[in-house]
Amino acid sequence: MIGALALFIVLSGFAGLKTFSLSFSNDFDPDLKMEAATGKSFRVSAQQLKDLEAIPEIVSFSKVVEERVVLSLKNKHHIANIKGVDSGFRKVNAMDSIMYVGNWINPDAYDEAVIGIGVSNLLGVIAYDYSSLLEIIVPKPGTKSITSSSKSPYKKVKVTTTGIYRINEDLDTKYVFTNLELAQELLDFEVNEITNIEFNLTPEANESKVKDQISAIFDDEILIKNRIELNDALYKMLNTENIAIYLIFTLVLILALFNVVGAIVMMILDKRSNMKTLFSMGTTVKQIKRIFFLQGIIITVLGGLLGITLGVIVIYLQLEFKLFYITPSLPYPVELEFMNCVTVFLTISILGLLASYIASHRINSTFIANS
């Protein structure tokens, strides 16, 4: 019972932590992201955009230009990614939910930007500080040495920081958001040249089907990634940790089930005279083994069900009343999932069958005759 309770609570707690960890990237990442199969950028025509709008599973999409740049303010520098976005970006990504200070960039404004709180802390950027404008610097494209020309080898633009977003430590120092036109001009892109398109799909959309439809529009010259593929390292790490935790607590259950083996063996020794009587009355050794085998199954199955029931109660109380906190303001995240109940029950049942089988097979005709 205690083993099943512990395993269920740990699996529910890790499921909550997994959802909590992914919630940061889920607010920021699109359902699908389309990139160039070769090179950094590709061109999109007006007809292709109309064809994308005609796909019913696509709620909205946004054209994006992304590239590495240098941010500079008062002799402080930081390397980040400029992300030029169009007016549809807020329909694809829940940017309003991650804004920490200020407002999102105005689609009609040219020289506005939104940065992460990490960049703000590193460079000392303040929202709506018109006296200290953030400078975005990018090398000019070309093959000559940067020292071979009398002209500046860099393109620069000063922008007003209208907002600061906050997601996590990594993403807070990674991006500076601007309007699409500014990013295209800074990188010498043409009007129809972009680096990716991000999509927001309907909840019931078939990702594979939508991918095929998009690939057909662009003649398979692009790569399309879903949310898991965009965060494959994070998903692999979380899944590996989940398996490791399950295996560790399964080992604890195995050690606990030695008690079941010991209890059945003690019962067998205690009931030797009764077994001999039954054997003399015509009961076979196989039938006597089955008695203790079923008794072991009953112990493990009922103990497992009781442990799962108590675990469900504990997790429900945590969800409803927030009994345990990570910080004074953050309750420990948990999730009540049916699959965790199934996993624990199957684990307990399989290990219980094995323990009962091992214990009951100590009985043989010689053992009964010598009782």
BELHU-V72276 format. One record per residue. RES is the residue in one letter. PSI is psi as a letter, one per 30 degrees, with the letter a starting at -180 (none if undefined). Layout:
# BELHU-V72276
res->[RES & RES]
psi->[PSI & PSI]
This chain:
# BELHU-V72276
res->[M & I & G & A & L & A & L & F & I & V & L & S & G & F & A & G & L & K & T & F & S & L & S & F & S & N & D & F & D & P & D & L & K & M & E & A & A & T & G & K & S & F & R & V & S & A & Q & Q & L & K & D & L & E & A & I & P & E & I & V & S & F & S & K & V & V & E & E & R & V & V & L & S & L & K & N & K & H & H & I & A & N & I & K & G & V & D & S & G & F & R & K & V & N & A & M & D & S & I & M & Y & V & G & N & W & I & N & P & D & A & Y & D & E & A & V & I & G & I & G & V & S & N & L & L & G & V & I & A & Y & D & Y & S & S & L & L & E & I & I & V & P & K & P & G & T & K & S & I & T & S & S & S & K & S & P & Y & K & K & V & K & V & T & T & T & G & I & Y & R & I & N & E & D & L & D & T & K & Y & V & F & T & N & L & E & L & A & Q & E & L & L & D & F & E & V & N & E & I & T & N & I & E & F & N & L & T & P & E & A & N & E & S & K & V & K & D & Q & I & S & A & I & F & D & D & E & I & L & I & K & N & R & I & E & L & N & D & A & L & Y & K & M & L & N & T & E & N & I & A & I & Y & L & I & F & T & L & V & L & I & L & A & L & F & N & V & V & G & A & I & V & M & M & I & L & D & K & R & S & N & M & K & T & L & F & S & M & G & T & T & V & K & Q & I & K & R & I & F & F & L & Q & G & I & I & I & T & V & L & G & G & L & L & G & I & T & L & G & V & I & V & I & Y & L & Q & L & E & F & K & L & F & Y & I & T & P & S & L & P & Y & P & V & E & L & E & F & M & N & C & V & T & V & F & L & T & I & S & I & L & G & L & L & A & S & Y & I & A & S & H & R & I & N & S & T & F & I & A & N & S]
psi->[e & e & e & e & e & e & e & e & e & e & e & e & e & e & e & e & e & e & e & e & e & f & e & e & f & e & f & e & k & l & e & k & k & k & l & k & e & k & a & f & l & l & k & k & l & e & e & e & e & e & e & e & f & f & j & f & f & j & e & l & l & k & k & k & k & k & l & k & l & k & k & k & k & h & g & k & k & k & k & a & k & k & j & k & l & a & f & f & e & f & f & e & k & i & e & e & f & g & k & e & k & a & l & l & k & k & f & f & k & e & h & l & l & k & l & l & f & e & e & e & e & e & f & h & k & k & k & h & j & f & f & j & k & k & k & k & k & k & k & k & k & l & f & l & k & f & f & f & k & f & l & k & g & l & k & l & k & k & l & k & j & f & l & k & l & j & d & l & e & e & f & f & g & e & l & k & k & l & l & e & e & e & e & e & e & e & g & h & l & l & e & g & k & l & f & l & k & k & k & k & l & l & e & g & k & j & e & e & e & e & e & e & e & e & e & e & e & g & h & g & g & l & k & k & k & a & e & e & f & f & h & e & e & e & e & e & e & e & e & e & e & e & e & e & e & e & e & e & f & e & e & e & e & e & e & e & f & f & e & e & e & e & e & e & e & e & e & e & e & f & g & e & e & e & e & e & e & e & e & f & f & f & k & l & e & e & e & e & e & e & e & e & e & e & e & e & e & e & e & e & e & e & e & e & e & e & e & e & e & e & e & e & e & e & e & e & e & e & e & e & f & i & e & k & k & e & l & f & f & j & k & k & k & l & k & j & k & e & e & e & e & e & e & e & e & e & e & e & e & e & e & e & e & e & e & e & e & e & e & f & g & f & k & l & e & e & e & e & e & f & none]
